[in-house]
Amino acid sequence: MSNANPTFVFVHGAWHDAATWRLVTPLLEARGYVVRALDLPGAGGNARAPRSYGRRPLDLAAFAIERSPNAEVSPQDRTRAVVALIDEVARNQAGPVVLVGHSLGGLTVSAVAEAIPERVSAVVYLTAFLLPPGTSAHTLIEHPTMADSLVPSLFLADPGLVQAMRIDPRSDRSDYVQQMKSALYGDLSDADLQVKLSHLHCDEPLGVMLNPAHVTPVRFGRVHRHFIRCLNDKAIPIAAQDFMIGAIDERIYGPTHTHTLATSHSPFYAQPSALADILMEIAGNARRVEAPEKARA
């Protein structure tokens, strides 16, 4: 039986990258946890931008019609990338894996938990898409609980036309920048905001949004499930967060364990210490759960 701490595997949300976790990582590592994060396919260092995005001042008309070079990235690509990272972790670490997804990253961590439930001790949704079977993120966005979301107001192109959810993190329009702040980073100062925006890419592949969730009680349902609610979220409002928790609990065996932070959509920037405390509590529970299971084996 291993006494090793769990390893955290972090999955970022839409338009973000592995740097999402750079404030939380040292807090966890200081307590003896291993932390791994990646840039998903089509994100961070793997993202490609339309040619029009690199021309400044931005030609909004051209930007609104150029097809995304990330359009072919699929949900399966992202699932395989995270599974490969967990395989690597298993080769190098003895303890269990706690899989954490933020926002749109919830779609990927659900798919991973369904694919390899035996290798994931707990899955954590940080104000993330936790969808019942057959539901897509696009479907949820049209639900009444998402009516107050500010994210659609950021789109600068018809997603169906360019095959991406397209934003402009490099915008010099003060009104647009403030709208991004309100939607994603409501707790941050304007000075901090510019640093965070520099890590965003412009095109999130549309196919990820359209793919219905495939999760089953016998596989996904056997993984301990946690949701960290963010009360002041303007991207996924608290009503939508609670709706998803209720919907999944009605369809999948076992309850979703909930935790709450009084932050906007990005607590890894706003309250990294409080977030790390919750994650360590979850990891401690995951370790205690794994120990008797290994003893029985």
C-alpha positions in Angstrom: 0.0 0.0 0.0 1.4 3.4 -1.0 1.8 6.3 1.4 2.5 8.7 -1.4 0.5 11.9 -1.7 -1.9 12.1 -4.6 -0.7 13.8 -7.8 -2.8 16.7 -9.1 -3.4 16.7 -12.9 -4.8 20.1 -13.9 -6.8 20.8 -17.1 -7.4 24.4 -18.0 -10.5 26.0 -19.5 -11.4 27.8 -22.7 -8.8 30.2 -24.1 -6.4 29.4 -21.2 -3.2 27.3 -20.9 -1.2 25.4 -18.3 -0.1 28.7 -16.7 -3.6 29.0 -15.3 -2.3 27.1 -12.3 1.0 28.9 -11.7 -0.1 30.5 -8.3 -1.7 27.3 -7.0 1.1 24.9 -8.0 3.8 26.1 -5.5 1.3 26.1 -2.6 0.6 22.4 -3.3 4.2 21.5 -4.0 5.2 23.0 -0.7 3.0 20.5 1.0 4.5 17.6 -0.8 2.1 17.1 -3.7 3.2 16.5 -7.3 1.4 18.8 -9.8 1.2 18.3 -13.5 -0.6 20.5 -16.0 -0.6 20.7 -19.8 -1.6 22.8 -22.7 -4.5 21.0 -24.3 -4.5 20.4 -28.1 -5.6 23.7 -29.7 -4.6 25.7 -26.6 -1.6 27.5 -25.2 1.6 26.5 -27.1 -0.6 24.2 -29.2 -2.9 26.9 -30.4 -2.9 28.4 -33.8 -4.3 31.9 -34.6 -6.0 33.1 -37.8 -3.7 35.4 -39.9 -6.0 38.3 -39.3 -5.4 38.1 -35.6 -1.7 39.1 -36.0 -2.4 42.3 -37.9 -2.9 45.4 -35.8 -5.0 47.4 -35.7 -7.3 44.5 -35.9 -9.5 44.3 -39.0 -12.7 43.2 -37.3 -14.4 42.4 -40.5 -11.7 40.0 -41.7 -11.4 38.5 -38.2 -15.1 37.8 -38.2 -15.0 35.5 -41.3 -11.6 33.8 -41.3 -11.9 30.1 -40.6 -10.1 29.0 -37.4 -6.9 27.0 -37.9 -7.9 25.2 -34.6 -11.2 24.0 -36.1 -10.1 20.4 -36.5 -9.2 19.9 -32.8 -11.6 17.4 -31.4 -12.7 16.5 -27.9 -11.1 13.1 -28.4 -7.8 14.8 -29.1 -8.0 16.5 -25.7 -9.1 13.3 -23.9 -6.1 11.4 -25.3 -3.7 14.1 -24.3 -4.8 14.0 -20.7 -4.9 10.2 -20.6 -1.3 10.2 -21.9 -0.3 12.6 -19.1 -1.9 10.4 -16.5 -0.2 7.4 -18.0 3.1 9.2 -17.6 2.2 10.1 -14.0 1.5 6.5 -13.2 4.9 5.4 -14.5 6.7 7.9 -12.2 4.4 8.3 -9.1 3.0 5.8 -6.7 0.0 7.7 -5.3 -3.5 8.3 -6.7 -4.4 10.9 -9.2 -6.8 13.8 -8.5 -8.0 15.3 -11.8 -9.0 18.9 -11.8 -10.8 20.7 -14.6 -11.7 24.4 -14.8 -14.6 25.8 -16.9 -14.7 24.1 -20.4 -12.0 21.7 -19.1 -14.8 20.0 -17.2 -15.8 18.4 -20.5 -12.3 16.8 -20.9 -12.0 15.6 -17.3 -15.4 13.9 -17.6 -14.3 12.1 -20.7 -11.1 11.0 -19.0 -12.9 9.8 -15.9 -15.2 7.7 -18.1 -12.2 6.3 -20.1 -9.9 5.4 -17.2 -11.9 5.4 -14.0 -9.5 2.9 -12.4 -6.7 5.5 -12.6 -8.5 8.5 -11.2 -9.3 8.6 -7.5 -11.2 11.9 -7.6 -12.4 14.3 -10.3 -12.8 18.0 -9.4 -14.9 20.5 -11.3 -13.8 24.1 -10.6 -16.8 26.1 -11.7 -16.7 23.7 -14.7 -19.0 22.1 -17.2 -20.3 18.9 -15.5 -22.8 17.6 -18.0 -25.2 14.7 -17.8 -25.3 12.1 -20.6 -26.3 13.3 -24.0 -25.9 17.0 -23.1 -23.4 19.3 -24.9 -21.9 22.5 -23.6 -23.7 24.3 -26.4 -27.0 22.9 -25.1 -26.2 24.2 -21.6 -25.3 27.7 -22.8 -28.8 27.9 -24.2 -30.4 26.9 -20.8 -32.2 29.6 -18.8 -29.6 29.3 -16.0 -26.9 30.6 -18.3 -28.9 33.7 -19.4 -26.7 36.0 -17.4 -23.4 34.7 -18.7 -21.2 37.4 -20.1 -19.1 35.1 -22.2 -21.2 35.2 -25.4 -20.8 39.0 -25.4 -17.1 38.5 -26.0 -17.5 36.6 -29.3 -16.2 38.5 -32.3 -17.3 36.0 -35.0 -20.2 33.6 -35.6 -18.9 30.4 -34.1 -20.6 28.3 -36.8 -18.9 30.3 -39.6 -15.3 30.3 -38.2 -15.7 27.0 -36.3 -14.4 28.5 -33.1 -15.5 30.7 -30.1 -13.4 33.7 -31.1 -12.3 36.5 -28.7 -9.5 39.1 -28.8 -7.3 39.0 -25.7 -5.0 41.6 -27.3 -7.8 44.1 -27.8 -7.0 47.8 -27.3 -10.7 48.6 -26.8 -11.2 49.6 -23.2 -14.8 48.6 -23.2 -14.0 45.1 -24.6 -11.2 44.6 -22.1 -13.5 45.5 -19.2 -16.1 43.1 -20.5 -13.4 40.3 -20.5 -12.5 41.3 -17.0 -16.2 41.1 -15.9 -16.7 37.8 -17.5 -13.5 36.0 -16.5 -11.5 37.9 -13.9 -13.9 40.0 -11.9 -11.7 40.0 -8.8 -8.5 41.3 -10.4 -7.1 44.7 -10.6 -6.6 46.2 -14.1 -2.9 45.9 -13.8 -3.1 42.1 -13.0 -5.7 41.7 -15.8 -3.2 42.5 -18.6 -0.8 39.8 -17.4 -3.6 37.2 -17.3 -4.9 38.2 -20.7 -1.4 37.7 -22.2 -1.8 34.0 -21.6 -5.0 33.6 -23.6 -5.4 32.4 -27.2 -8.1 33.7 -29.4 -9.9 30.6 -30.8 -11.5 27.8 -28.8 -12.5 25.0 -31.1 -16.2 24.8 -31.7 -16.3 21.0 -31.9 -15.5 20.7 -28.2 -18.7 22.6 -27.4 -20.9 20.5 -29.7 -19.9 17.1 -28.5 -22.5 15.5 -26.2 -21.2 14.1 -22.9 -20.9 10.4 -22.7 -20.7 9.4 -19.0 -22.0 6.2 -17.4 -22.8 5.2 -13.8 -20.6 2.1 -14.1 -17.5 4.0 -15.1 -17.6 7.8 -14.6 -20.0 7.2 -11.7 -17.5 5.2 -9.7 -15.0 8.1 -9.5 -15.4 10.4 -6.5 -16.8 13.7 -7.8 -16.3 17.2 -6.4 -17.6 20.6 -7.6 -16.1 23.9 -6.4 -18.8 26.5 -6.7 -17.9 30.1 -7.3 -20.6 32.4 -6.1 -19.7 35.5 -8.1 -19.0 33.8 -11.4 -20.2 35.8 -14.5 -19.1 33.1 -17.0 -20.9 30.1 -15.6 -23.4 31.7 -13.1 -24.0 30.0 -9.8 -27.5 29.0 -11.0 -26.0 27.1 -13.9 -23.4 25.5 -11.6 -26.1 24.2 -9.2 -28.3 23.1 -12.1 -25.5 20.9 -13.5 -24.8 19.4 -10.1 -28.4 18.5 -9.7 -28.8 17.2 -13.2 -25.7 14.9 -13.0 -26.7 13.6 -9.5 -30.1 12.6 -10.9 -28.5 10.5 -13.7 -25.2 9.1 -12.2 -24.9 7.0 -9.0 -23.3 8.8 -6.1 -23.5 12.5 -5.0 -21.3 15.3 -6.1 -19.5 16.7 -3.1 -19.7 20.5 -3.2 -17.3 23.2 -1.9 -17.8 27.0 -2.2 -15.6 30.0 -2.8 -16.8 33.7 -2.9 -15.0 34.5 -6.1 -15.5 35.1 -9.8 -14.7 32.6 -12.6 -11.0 32.4 -11.8 -10.3 31.5 -8.2 -6.8 30.3 -9.1 -5.9 34.0 -9.5 -8.3 35.6 -7.0 -7.9 33.2 -4.0 -5.1 30.7 -4.7 -4.6 29.8 -1.1 -8.2 29.1 -0.4 -8.4 27.0 -3.6 -5.3 25.1 -2.6 -6.8 24.3 0.8 -9.9 22.8 -0.8 -7.8 20.8 -3.2 -5.7 19.4 -0.4 -8.8 18.4 1.6 -10.1 16.6 -1.4 -6.7 14.9 -2.0 -6.6 13.8 1.7 -9.9 12.1 1.2 -8.8 10.5 -2.0 -5.7 9.1 -0.3 -7.8 7.6 2.6 -10.2 6.1 0.1 -7.5 4.5 -2.0 -5.7 2.9 1.0 -8.5 0.5 2.0 -9.1 -0.3 -1.7 -5.5 -1.3 -2.2 -5.5 -3.2 1.1 -8.5 -5.3 -0.2 -6.7 -5.9 -3.5 
